[in-house]
Amino acid sequence: FINIMQYCNATELFTLIQIQELKSFRKQLKKSLKELLYGGLSTEERIRYWTTIGDIEAKIKSNRLVYKSLQRKSKFAAAISLDVIRTYPTLKFFQYGEEYYYKLSRILNAISLRFPKIGYCQGMSFFAATILLILTNEEVFVWRI
């Protein structure tokens, strides 16, 4: 065992220890990042990421009444109902009577009210359904757009 103190002073020794800790930290960070990239985010982490990045929580709080007003029926309600039934018909999530059927209907309705110049177009349901499967929270979805 070599006495390292004969080669460096306490400050240098402290610096060497910090460098070793930093290397260890980098190695652990690299491993964690690799796991995250290959494993993906959990649903909860994904929702937290999307709500944080767009400051969605603040938008939801400050626009609670606006969101409630987006829940009234739009003039596209009939077209939306027809398309939601046709959206991913083999997925149980979107079948009539299931939770995501109603979520998707409310999201498409809210989007058609929020963007009146666009309204609703056939096919929007597939785009919205795909994102809904990722985000799961309909308020986050509406404010993220």
ChimeraX attribute file (.defattr): number of C-alpha atoms within 10 A of each C-alpha:
attribute: neighborCount
match mode: 1-to-1
recipient: residues
	/A:1	3
	/A:2	6
	/A:3	7
	/A:4	10
	/A:5	10
	/A:6	7
	/A:7	9
	/A:8	12
	/A:9	10
	/A:10	10
	/A:11	9
	/A:12	12
	/A:13	14
	/A:14	12
	/A:15	11
	/A:16	13
	/A:17	12
	/A:18	12
	/A:19	12
	/A:20	12
	/A:21	12
	/A:22	12
	/A:23	12
	/A:24	12
	/A:25	12
	/A:26	12
	/A:27	12
	/A:28	12
	/A:29	12
	/A:30	12
	/A:31	12
	/A:32	12
	/A:33	13
	/A:34	12
	/A:35	12
	/A:36	12
	/A:37	10
	/A:38	9
	/A:39	9
	/A:40	12
	/A:41	13
	/A:42	11
	/A:43	13
	/A:44	10
	/A:45	12
	/A:46	15
	/A:47	17
	/A:48	15
	/A:49	15
	/A:50	16
	/A:51	22
	/A:52	12
	/A:53	10
	/A:54	14
	/A:55	14
	/A:56	20
	/A:57	17
	/A:58	12
	/A:59	17
	/A:60	17
	/A:61	10
	/A:62	11
	/A:63	13
	/A:64	13
	/A:65	10
	/A:66	12
	/A:67	18
	/A:68	10
	/A:69	13
	/A:70	19
	/A:71	16
	/A:72	13
	/A:73	14
	/A:74	19
	/A:75	13
	/A:76	15
	/A:77	17
	/A:78	10
	/A:79	13
	/A:80	25
	/A:81	18
	/A:82	12
	/A:83	18
	/A:84	25
	/A:85	15
	/A:86	16
	/A:87	22
	/A:88	16
	/A:89	12
	/A:90	9
	/A:91	8
	/A:92	13
	/A:93	18
	/A:94	22
	/A:95	18
	/A:96	15
	/A:97	10
	/A:98	11
	/A:99	12
	/A:100	20
	/A:101	19
	/A:102	17
	/A:103	18
	/A:104	25
	/A:105	23
	/A:106	21
	/A:107	23
	/A:108	28
	/A:109	24
	/A:110	25
	/A:111	23
	/A:112	22
	/A:113	21
	/A:114	19
	/A:115	10
	/A:116	11
	/A:117	8
	/A:118	10
	/A:119	16
	/A:120	22
	/A:121	13
	/A:122	11
	/A:123	13
	/A:124	15
	/A:125	24
	/A:126	16
	/A:127	10
	/A:128	19
	/A:129	24
	/A:130	13
	/A:131	14
	/A:132	19
	/A:133	13
	/A:134	14
	/A:135	21
	/A:136	19
	/A:137	15
	/A:138	18
	/A:139	20
	/A:140	21
	/A:141	20
	/A:142	19
	/A:143	18
	/A:144	14
	/A:145	8
